């Protein structure tokens, strides 16, 4: 078993991406010379995809990872980023593209503007869900309608709080790790 370097979930040894958060960064316990001690080794197991573009053919570069893709590709073969502007307007593709944006904000060290945008986007939802919980628990809404509202408020508040926590944690912990690496 190997654990995810980001969220800590245990994954099978043959997993290429974490089943919890989707990252390809794992920590594996490696036995050291002393039997009671184990050191952790960080590994990244993302299989590099084959480039479909012929050597003399035209390629469209992904703006997120600069991987060469076929010009008619709608999604990057390496990082699954949207390659076409039309993907933001078609409903199933728009949801997938939005998920890519949120996933990038959670996986990598986001810039300060991304952290501020995430806070502006998710903090009002957290507050509104908390207010809805208070109204339901205060006896304002009852019955089946109150139960459905309670469950929705818990789920919505959890999503908002999780997104705020993970993006803010990445911003500060990865910034500290970068400054420690620069000092060394």
Secondary structure as UniProt FT lines:
FT   STRAND          2..4
FT   TURN            5..7
FT   STRAND          10..11
FT   TURN            13..14
FT   TURN            19..21
FT   STRAND          25..31
FT   TURN            35..36
FT   STRAND          38..44
FT   TURN            55..56
FT   STRAND          60..61
FT   TURN            63..65
FT   STRAND          68..69
FT   TURN            71..72
FT   TURN            77..79
FT   HELIX           85..88
FT   HELIX           91..107
FT   HELIX           112..137
FT   TURN            138..139
FT   HELIX           143..183
//
